Amino acid sequence: MASTTDDLSQIDIVSPELWEEAVPHAEFAVLRAQSPVHWHSEPAPNKGFWAITRHEDVVTVSKHPALYSSGAGLTTLEEVEPEALEPRRSLIDTDAPDHQRLRRIVSPLFTPKAVAGFEAYARQTAGALLDAALPRGAFDWVLDVAEPLPITVLINILGAPPEDADRMIELSNQMIAIDDPDYAPDYSSLPPGVNPKHLPFGSPASYHVFEYGCKLGEERRQHPQDDLVSRLVHAEVDGESLTDDEYCNMFQILILAGNETTRTTLTHGMQAFIDHPEQLELLVNDPSLMDSAVEEIIRWATPVIYMRRTALEDVELRGQQIRKGDKVAMWYMSANRDESVFANPYTFDITRQPNPHLGFGGGGPHFCLGAWLARLQIRVLFEEFLQRDVRLESAGPIRRVRSNFVNGVKSMPVRVAS
């Protein structure tokens, strides 16, 4: 770990192999202390970026979209060719006024009141998964509980066939972790003439999710049902509705974000309770702590590690001169351990108040659309787990996803404690 100013050029918070081993908390701590707005080099053909590691600065960048654009270069560190920008653009890769228009159309479908209607099914699903796994004594928390819960709930909400859940898990894994050999993309699956560089994350899986969503959307245009896809394709606000491409891109981001981030949070949440059993006992003895426990689980997990913006003009931040066109990466993982905001940030504390975590982004126009649905599923799963009055312990090492974008876990062996 770098420990002095002279060593900062050696700090690496980008290599996917690094993240496969562990979160580089020590490196982030050095950057927060010595260079909170830090120029980080990258291997060619990328040109480097500004690493924003303090909570206050992440919020500043998030809340000033006129200075820091989501659409100019999209939202990952990859430097996308100009002709690929539009084909790869989704809701998270847009600026005003397009972003506001899209959110006006879809946000009524994700309000707390709207999401509350999904609770019964989410609870039933969580209970069934636990009742299938716990009697076995030993199982994989990711594969048997955390992974199937959000995709099963999401498939039900969307109105897709339940038997397609496994395929959606496979495709979302390939989209989000293209650097992980376990999720190696199958380029041969693309039809002739489709350029993978024009697909989100450069992944063939994006094409297949896009096509799947488009087909389902067309069916619901012709034959509406009581599901989210029907509402999306028929939604209208002030005379505006989603175009065909906008709907298909929206479906794709829902499959990705609605599945990957929630399962990651559920995984790290259970691991935190295993590592800190006194926190689980607190929750058992005082279930009224559940809401604050959910927020601490989200802070602790930080499922999305960073988001990128592009400077639209020259701007100064903490004395550093950011130039127009520079990449600016907001490291949520670092901001959620910022010592100036969180007392004892490396302590898992379900009573933490206040808890201004950035697990759903730093505020501003891009605050996570699915935040209430994620909270619902986290709460429901741990409520159902508490009702079964069991304790889990680790049964082997976890296997992390090789990705610097999501804090994912592929496998987490556990067993019921005796």
Steps between C-alpha positions, in 0.01 A plus 500: 500500500622850422556706814666825395440765239793369299326164467166626366592430139525132593145477633271284287126497563405386149642155420216243508745243640549724803128507572473123457723467808348766728376857515808729503388695807856589600568666166178699519589616851833634372330684215236653726772625733763614252345547157118490507481628142771283350617450142511123445680363197360214291639254249465603135280566313339668803652831601442517876236658723442709811423278802253670735518320834346725768129495581457877468661511157302203366182684600628818334570326170166314517299818554660706224407323175553820303870470580536122520316314226365145500435507127817648349706185552252263671551376855783243503872565473517349153558767237226430250541585134274792395293287261425255783362757744140501380461122454633446854300774671253412776320699770816530711694634200278801427498867597224759515253534346486138378574358843220694668256401228581131540477514878166684489359213300634209706549637855130469599547124464772495770363720778480358855124457457538318168780278631298406810272302272785258432566415865278195533661322206852600610431366850354176367802453273752576776330259737491222242869540420596490867277199567665313212856588607507494879394133552799392293732627770767619257436700184620796296343826614556662160383220274213380719361824648655834409518440125156347434300738722534830310483348152193292592327808641604710202384242245163490675472879506594529133262225397765277340469119519643368831700235317710776340650613832815287470567632152465858621746431783748356251470798268522762774814331635658519156406866458633625830818290532646473153850474657410189701591173322203325664273740313691509173287657224397285207572720200404219264139537617465838327329518161719606206552874483448572870804684637558416870662842546156649437343298785482606867811381684621369164325175586302267270275433800371857466372418153314191622335684792408782264341259252319312776358823641395629159312179424321505834416868457346441159284222644376733774424778253265264324372320810546708819505323835530608860879518501782754486583445134142582403515815709834602350394460140168679560621759754434861402574824684395833352445331167848343497577130497806282451620434146563137406876538551455687827276225635745223396792684661288552812423128516869422472602732783221361721623144449855604576455744787195334651677166524872556549504777758237352731651153508841653575352694792320192635827306486715756678222555752495137606879482505501806726262331744715185498814703569325719761253269678440759773329717238265217408415452868424872526253462215347184646443675832373822342333448159422872489863542393424338164475825304835628627648152447394511134675836454818373666496187285481720190787720622707196591439325168519799263398278206598750227863593554518812285330706232675712243417850382665716233590863564309731266726796569816586692424486871696508826434249779707505820768700323533256210442627146263265323497565127207481262471143374678342800349189653387542860429183699294517820615215727195417712696225672744757636235761581310246711809454720581871528626566854379860489139385455474157665626436853693172504430444129649149499261388773173334400246674722127448440420783744698755298322836497519702291606286206532716186643216292535527125391146421242636256724774364589845622164662446413727212307394190652151481395376845424129458152441361476158665604609850163423661474159334850411620421609855181295495678179401782547753251559780275212402782245472651582838159513666427154365843379610444627855164325518674165445719550808818355356859620479741449214877467496753500220572161343779608267652802329283728292580547131483861386416618149793631297356846445586857597139609434290276728594368842372157398538158659468179298493251783461510879488157669315500832361250748241513774678546832436231757 
